[in-house]
Amino acid sequence: MKIIIGDLRHSTVGRHSTCMPLAVNMIANYTEAFLGKDKISIDIYDDGHEIIHAIEKEPPVILALSNYCWNCELGQLV
């Protein structure tokens, strides 16, 4: 089962952060532990263009996007 998790960030000049937020990684790790690594494939993205490309290439069964006040409009674009 293909799962894509996105914690989208605005792409302006440079990157706002080089680190993936802890919560998104914890969700991915818990999901793998709960469902089993052999049954699922999880990809994590923070760039809107990359996540759209990944969805077009291989549509996921589950798409999960973080929702913060600074990125709520980005999720609507995906």
N, C-alpha and C positions, 0 to 999 in steps of 0.2 A: 504494500500500500504506500503510495507516494504522498508525503506531507510536506508542504512548504510553510515555513514560518517567516513572517516579515516584521522587522522593526524599522520601518522606513524613516529615512532622514532626508532633509532638503539637500539638494545638490547645488551649492553655490560655489564660490571660489574656494577650492580646497575642501577638506572633510572636516566636519564639526567635531568628530571623535573617531579615533582609530579602534576603539574597543566596542565589542558587542555587549549590550546591557546584560547583566546577570540574570534577570527574570526570564528573558527569552531562552537562554541556554538551559536554565533550570526546567522550564516547561518541556524542552526537547529531551533532556535527560530523563525526566520523569516519564514521559510518554514512551520512550524506548524501554525503560525498565518495566513499565506496566504492560505494554503490548508485546514486548520481545523484539530485540534488534533484528532477528531473522525474519520478522513479519512486516517490518516497515522500513521506509527510507525517508529520512528527514533532512531537508536542506534549509539553511537559515540565510536570509538576505537582509541587507540594510539599505540597498540602493534600489530605487523604484524602477529604473530601466532594466537592471539585471533581473529583478523578479518578474517583470512582464515578459522578458525574453525566455526565462525558465518556464513560465506558464504556457507560453506559445509552443515551446519545444516539446514539453511533456506535461500536460495538464494534471494537477494533483487531485487526489481524492478529497483531501482536506487542505484548505488555505486558511491560515490563521494570521491575522495582522494585529499588531499592538495598536492601541488608541490612546494617544496623549493629546493635550490641547495644541501642541506644536506640530503634530503630524496627522491630524484627523482628516484634512483635505487630501493628503497624499494617498491614504487608503481608498478614497473614493475613485481615484484615477485607475487603480488596479482593478 
